[in-house]
């Protein structure tokens, strides 16, 4: 989420807000997976795969953010996997 714009137009901001919600933990998951935060890090005892649908417009927003990061020379270990998923022509 740190790569995506913190401010934007109304539609983009709503899409970003929905994506943040989809990526965050629910109360049920906190209990089920015993999710804890210690010293700025998140720990859990169990996990499961969760499908998150990212639509066409959100994909365009993510790709634009990645292009900006690439142009600024700020690709790093923490974001390279996003390039491989959303910018395969750059990531390969």
Secondary structure, 3 states (H helix, E strand, C coil): CCCCCCCCCHHHHHHHHHHHHHHCCCHHHHHHCCCEEECCEEECCCCCCCCCCCCHHHHHHHHHHHHHHHHCCCCCCCCHHHHHHHCHHHHC
